[in-house]
Amino acid sequence: DQPGTLTQDLQCSSQTGQTEMKFEREFELAVPAPEVWKALWNIDRMVACVPGCTGATLIEEGRLYQATIVEKVGPFKVQVLLDIEILNAEPGLSLRLRATGKDNRVGTEVSFVLSTLLEPRGEGTQCSMSVDATVVGRLVSLGLALIKLKGNQQMDKFAAALQADFAG
């Protein structure tokens, strides 16, 4: 069973050395939206839920953060230090952020805008996530299919980890 539902087909366009993708997921959490909102701002909980995240640092409360992501994608082990900027936050309702980073060793840059919407559903919360991602560099040589697969897996793993975090 997938923890989330793909609400729109992945859209990819490839130019020389660059791939742009959009991922969307919706999933239920068995806790009220205020609890989900609180968890989204808890660095330790997010590090535990984000696939491949090995650590995160607060730079400026509610505005700037850094996180390190280490993932194997095909033959590459990618390590990216992401600079994360909060673009918009409506407490208990929505969060929008932009993350950018690069792995100089692999020669890849990653950037994405993540939008999260929280909607109360009975005693739980419907969580809708949308990611507009751009990958530039050597990683693109692996092809769109592998990058799409990895992106979909990451969305599913995050949804499952967040659900498990609230369940336990």
C-alpha positions, -999 to 999 in steps of 0.1 A, spaced: 0 0 0 12 35 -8 8 60 20 -1 88 -4 -21 92 -35 -5 106 -66 -30 133 -75 -14 144 -108 9 126 -132 46 136 -130 55 162 -156 90 162 -169 108 182 -194 144 178 -202 168 202 -217 206 198 -219 216 187 -184 184 199 -167 152 182 -156 121 198 -142 95 178 -124 63 182 -104 52 157 -77 20 158 -57 7 137 -28 -23 137 -5 -24 116 26 -42 114 59 -28 120 94 -47 108 124 -40 139 144 -55 175 143 -39 201 121 -24 221 150 -4 190 159 8 185 123 17 222 121 38 219 153 56 188 139 65 206 107 85 231 127 103 205 149 137 201 133 144 167 149 111 152 139 115 164 103 151 151 101 137 117 111 109 118 85 127 133 55 144 104 35 182 107 35 183 137 58 213 134 81 209 167 99 194 202 99 203 235 114 182 265 123 197 297 108 169 321 115 138 311 134 108 306 110 127 318 80 161 301 72 174 266 77 200 242 63 197 205 59 220 178 46 205 151 24 226 120 15 210 96 -11 220 69 -35 206 76 -70 216 50 -95 254 47 -93 258 81 -76 259 88 -39 246 124 -37 253 146 -7 235 180 -9 236 208 17 203 225 12 196 261 20 159 263 29 140 295 29 104 298 42 85 317 16 51 317 33 36 303 65 0 304 75 -1 288 110 -21 256 110 -30 259 73 -1 261 49 37 262 45 57 270 14 94 268 12 123 269 -13 153 247 -10 185 249 -31 218 230 -29 245 213 -48 268 183 -47 301 195 -62 316 161 -62 288 146 -83 283 179 -102 246 182 -95 224 211 -84 190 206 -69 163 231 -62 126 228 -53 96 246 -40 75 226 -16 39 236 -7 21 219 21 -16 224 28 -33 211 60 -71 206 60 -90 193 91 -108 161 85 -128 150 115 -103 144 142 -75 140 117 -58 161 89 -56 158 52 -21 168 41 -15 179 5 20 183 -7 33 197 -40 69 198 -51 82 216 -81 118 203 -85 147 211 -108 178 189 -112 208 202 -131 241 183 -139 254 148 -140 225 132 -122 203 141 -152 224 116 -173 206 88 -154 174 96 -173 140 109 -164 126 75 -155 151 69 -127 148 104 -114 110 102 -115 111 69 -96 134 83 -69 113 114 -65 81 93 -61 98 70 -36 109 100 -15 74 115 -14 60 81 -3 87 75 23 81 110 38 43 104 40 48 70 56 74 83 81 52 112 91 22 88 96 44 64 116 57 93 137 22 103 148 11 66 152 40 58 176 
